């Protein structure tokens, strides 16, 4: 029975400049003939494929925090989305706090085309994030943002205090009908609040991939660093945290590495198994 290795991307597999070293590619790819090698990330399909050039991935990828499961060549295995009405309600409630979100949507299911929606009213954190996407062709700007028919996730970025208030407000309205992730955002120094379909998370995504490929979760090792990795940490037989992980992730890990994402932590762990 093959071993399964699934890694988060940002601050786990990717270095802080969003690159992957040749060393990491070499070690990771050396496992691909004998093991199932997969990805579980908050990133879109488009960005994930871009970052993983030269990296062997032989399992459907768990994308957008589990809202999308798809292969490298754009075959959709499963989606867990928010409808337009609910998404617009969330947007309206957020505006009561003076903030609009980013909305990641499925605009073309046949060709797996994702849209990145944003309002023209942006805070300093959103402005900084959009600089990283300025060359992308899937951006849509609004005067009064509205969602699409199928939305993968809604993401607010702001100071922690504001997002705690917004989180509590949304829970009072929607309760357990939605999934919420409130966590630090390391790139621009704020927090993010992600709202998803209640069944969208990395753990659910891994279960779906395991059913699709027919692998045993007892052979599963996962790598992560942040709060959206907790579900898959609880699911995996071996949960590996990189040294720069959030404290709440470290306490759940079976293995805590002495290396950070900047130091090829995942590859060094894999190499130690050889």
JOFEN-V299563 format. One line per field, one symbol per residue. ss: DSSP state (H for helix, E for strand, - for the rest). phi: phi as a letter, one per 30 degrees, with the letter a starting at -180 (. if undefined). burial: + if it has 9 or more other ideal C-beta (glycine too) atoms within 8 Angstrom, else -. Layout:
# JOFEN-V299563
ss->???
phi->???
burial->???
This chain:
# JOFEN-V299563
ss->---EEEE--------------HHHHHHHHH-----EEEEE----HHHHHHH---------EEEHHH-EEE-----EEEE--EEHHHHHHHHHHHH------EEEEEEE----EEEEEEE----HHHHHHHH-------EEEE-------EEEEEEEEE-HHHHHHHHHHHHHHHHHHEEEEEEEE----EEEEEEEE----HHHHHHHHHHHH---HHHEEEEE--HHHHHHHHH--EEEE-----HHHH----EE----HHH-HHHHHHHHH-
phi->.ddbbbbdcdibcdddcicbddddeddeddcddcbccbbbbddddedddddceicdbcbedcchijdbbadeciddcabbccddddddddedddddcibccdbcbccbddchcccccadddbddddedddedcdcdccdbcbcjdbdcdbbdacbcbadeedddddeddddddchddbcbbcadcddcibcbbccbedccaddeddddddddciccddcccbbabbddcdeddddddbcccddcddeddedcddbcddccddcieddddddddd
burial->--+++++++++++++----++--++++++-++--+++++++-++++-++-++--+-+-++++++++++++---+-++-++++++-++++++-+++-+-++++++++-----+-++++++--+--++++++--+----++--+--+-++-+++++++++-+-++++++-+++------++++++++----++++++++--+++++++++++-++-+-+-++++++++++++++++++-++++++-++--++-++-+++-+-+--+++++++----
